Amino acid sequence: MGPLRGRLILATLLTLLAQPALAGVCETLRPGWDASLGAVTALQETGRVLSSFPGLVVLASLGFGLWRPHVWISSACAVPALAMAGLLINANRADTAVLARAEGCIATYWPAGLLLLFLAGLTVVRAWRRG
């Protein structure tokens, strides 16, 4: 029982020592995040992404493209949404994003990226049907 107990104590100490290293990632990415509130959900992350300044600019661009459904205007308005969706989906694979998701201060960007892809497609398809 002695060697097993020693391994359990060592594993517990190593686990406790690894937690502050993960907390450093969340301190730099989301300084105002509180761990006691729980992990961030995908819906909260989508709201945070789309309510940021670049997200609002992209949504305004898509809104203008839907309001003026001409093919060339809608296509030009869909390009920023496609670019932002590509950046969001690519950002999921970053090392810091993986560590922050393990800690719980960010969630996956897939719902926001897929929503932007859908809205860009809707903008272009609406313009093609009218034009």
Buried (B, 14 or more C-beta within 10 A) or exposed (E): EEEEEEEEEEEEEEEEEEEEEBEEBBEEBBEEBEEEEEBBEEEEBBBBBBEEEEBEEBBEBBEBBBEEBEEEBBBEBBBBBBBBBEEBBEBBEEEEBEBBBEBBBBBBBBBBBBBBBEBBEBBBEBBEEEE
